[in-house]
């Protein structure tokens, strides 16, 4: 694992630091690259949860074993990345920052020191919305994987008034722990030690990012979901209260421009896919799909 820092310049003319961790077995050169975007109130560590009670939870390390390089980013305002004014970090500014990273990973002008000619953009939850926006706007990646999110109109269980109240008082905010547990986990498929570890994964989210996205999540003019041209894989958790698997047939229809669309439902999984007992099932499906889409290495 290598910590790398990307300078990104936003519309205010200032340059900020976007931090990522690069996972690979041996040299990352000539590996297929996955760039992962975490969800709200997480950091890159969502993709690298440690082995707990003998069960592996690290997506990044699993994929490194399958001969990918994985770049797990701390999005602006989270983790070790820069924290500009929280109201400045809009959905669009966040997308510009990720785009700059992808361009550099493609050209070789990056801290890894070489170019990747095969890139997949992988998102989770709000990170999936960001991935769709980046791919629909800039078309940087060869494939897109969206997990834990639906773009169709849907009565989401997260109370907008609660988020508004918390965010008004805290420009960088967190959800209450009890709300987080209810929304992110299917208790029957989540080990107690994982729920205990989840407190260490909890991080802030800039309110500008949320306020410029969630009122428009089902609006393709904002999310650019209909402008994605690459192959798309969507994974939904059967028991995810935020993006339930029952919506899978309708969700497939929103990706109107994709060259191919695959939608999968992970049995018994709640929202935080990587932290559930059957995580390797979904990971294996992603690996198989990417191998078919990008080719094997």
SVG drawing of the C-alpha trace seen along z (x, -y; Angstrom):
<svg xmlns="http://www.w3.org/2000/svg" viewBox="-41 -32 49 49">
<polyline fill="none" stroke="black" stroke-width="0.4" points="0.0,0.0 1.4,-3.4 0.1,-6.8 0.0,-9.3 -1.0,-12.9 -2.6,-14.6 -2.7,-18.4 -6.1,-19.4 -7.1,-23.0 -10.7,-24.0 -12.8,-26.8 -11.7,-29.3 -8.2,-29.0 -6.8,-27.4 -4.9,-24.1 -5.9,-21.4 -4.5,-18.0 -6.5,-14.9 -5.0,-11.9 -5.2,-8.3 -3.9,-4.9 -2.6,-2.6 -2.9,1.1 -1.3,3.8 0.6,7.0 4.1,6.2 4.5,3.4 1.3,1.6 2.8,1.2 0.7,2.9 -2.1,3.6 -5.8,2.8 -6.6,-0.1 -9.7,-0.6 -10.3,-4.0 -12.7,-3.8 -15.0,-6.6 -16.4,-6.1 -19.8,-7.0 -20.9,-9.7 -19.4,-9.6 -16.7,-7.3 -13.1,-7.7 -10.9,-5.4 -10.9,-3.0 -14.4,-1.8 -12.4,0.1 -9.8,1.4 -11.7,2.6 -9.3,5.0 -9.9,8.7 -12.0,9.2 -12.5,12.4 -10.9,14.3 -13.2,12.8 -11.7,10.5 -13.4,7.2 -10.9,5.4 -12.1,4.9 -8.9,3.2 -6.7,6.1 -9.0,8.7 -8.8,6.9 -5.0,6.6 -4.9,10.4 -6.9,10.6 -4.2,8.6 -5.7,5.1 -4.2,2.0 -6.7,0.1 -6.5,-3.6 -8.8,-4.4 -9.3,-8.1 -10.2,-10.3 -12.6,-12.7 -12.2,-16.4 -13.3,-17.3 -12.7,-13.8 -9.9,-11.8 -6.5,-13.1 -7.5,-15.3 -7.8,-19.1 -10.9,-20.5 -11.9,-23.7 -15.0,-25.7 -17.7,-23.1 -20.2,-25.1 -17.7,-25.5 -17.3,-21.8 -20.2,-21.2 -21.0,-18.0 -19.5,-19.5 -16.2,-20.7 -15.8,-17.2 -16.3,-15.7 -13.6,-18.1 -11.1,-16.9 -11.7,-13.2 -11.5,-13.9 -8.1,-15.5 -6.9,-12.4 -8.1,-10.1 -6.4,-12.1 -3.1,-11.9 -3.5,-8.2 -4.1,-7.7 -1.2,-9.9 1.4,-8.7 2.0,-12.2 1.1,-10.9 2.8,-9.8 2.7,-6.2 5.1,-7.1 3.4,-5.3 0.3,-5.3 -2.7,-2.9 -4.3,-2.1 -7.2,-0.3 -9.3,-2.1 -12.5,-1.3 -14.3,-3.8 -16.0,-2.2 -18.4,-4.0 -20.4,-3.3 -23.6,-5.2 -23.1,-8.9 -19.7,-8.0 -21.6,-6.1 -23.5,-9.3 -20.1,-11.1 -18.7,-8.3 -21.7,-8.5 -21.3,-12.3 -17.5,-12.1 -18.0,-9.4 -21.0,-11.1 -19.2,-14.4 -15.6,-13.5 -15.7,-9.9 -12.3,-9.2 -12.8,-5.5 -13.2,-2.3 -15.9,-0.9 -18.1,-2.1 -19.2,-0.1 -22.0,-1.6 -22.9,-0.1 -25.5,-1.0 -27.4,-3.6 -30.4,-4.1 -31.1,-7.1 -34.8,-6.4 -37.4,-8.5 -37.8,-6.7 -38.9,-7.7 -35.6,-7.3 -35.7,-6.6 -33.1,-9.3 -35.1,-12.2 -34.0,-15.4 -35.2,-17.6 -32.8,-15.8 -29.9,-16.2 -30.8,-19.9 -30.9,-20.5 -27.6,-18.8 -25.8,-20.3 -27.0,-23.8 -25.2,-23.6 -22.2,-21.7 -20.7,-22.6 -18.8,-19.3 -21.3,-16.9 -21.9,-13.3 -25.1,-11.3 -26.1,-10.2 -24.6,-6.8 -28.1,-5.1 -29.2,-6.5 -26.0,-5.3 -26.4,-1.8 -30.0,-1.6 -29.3,-2.8 -26.0,-1.2 -26.3,2.3 -28.4,5.4 -27.8,6.6 -28.5,10.3 -25.6,10.3 -23.2,8.0 -20.9,9.3 -20.9,7.5 -17.1,6.7 -17.8,5.0 -20.5,2.8 -18.0,1.9 -15.3,1.1 -17.7,-1.0 -17.2,-3.9 -13.6,-4.1 -14.8,-4.5 -17.1,-7.3 -16.0,-10.6 -17.5,-14.0 -19.1,-15.0 -19.1,-18.6 -22.6,-19.9 -22.1,-21.6 -21.5,-18.2 -24.8,-16.8 -26.9,-19.9 -25.9,-20.1 -26.7,-16.5 -29.6,-15.0 -32.3,-17.3 -31.4,-16.3 -30.4,-12.7 -33.2,-11.6 -32.4,-14.4 -30.1,-13.2 -29.4,-16.8 -27.4,-17.0 -26.1,-13.5 -25.3,-12.9 -26.2,-9.3 -27.8,-9.2 -24.5,-10.5 -22.4,-7.5 -21.3,-5.7 -19.1,-3.0 -20.2,0.4 -21.9,0.2 -22.3,2.7 -24.8,1.8 -24.9,3.8 -27.7,3.4 -28.1,5.0 -31.3,7.1 -31.8,5.7 -30.4,2.2 -32.9,-0.3 -31.3,-3.1 -31.2,-1.4 -33.1,1.9 -32.6,4.7 -36.3,4.8 -35.7,1.7 -33.1,3.4 -35.3,3.8 -36.3,0.1 -32.7,-1.1 -31.4,0.6 -33.5,-1.7 -31.8,-4.9 -28.4,-4.1 -29.8,-4.9 -26.4,-5.8 -24.3,-2.9 -22.8,-0.5 -23.9,2.3 -25.8,2.5 -25.6,5.3 -27.6,5.1 -27.0,7.5 -28.6,8.0 -26.5,9.3 -28.6,11.6 -29.0,10.5 -26.7,7.5 -27.4,4.1 -26.0,0.8 -22.3,1.0 -21.6,4.0 -17.9,4.4 -18.8,4.8 -21.4,7.6 -20.7,11.3 -21.3,12.2 -19.0,9.4 -16.8,11.7 -19.9,12.8 -20.3,9.2 -16.5,8.7 -16.3,11.9 -19.1,10.7 -17.3,7.4 -14.0,9.2 -15.7,11.4 -17.5,8.5 -14.3,6.4 -12.3,9.3 -14.9,9.7 -15.1,6.0 -11.5,4.9 -9.8,8.2 -7.5,10.3 -4.0,9.5"/>
</svg>
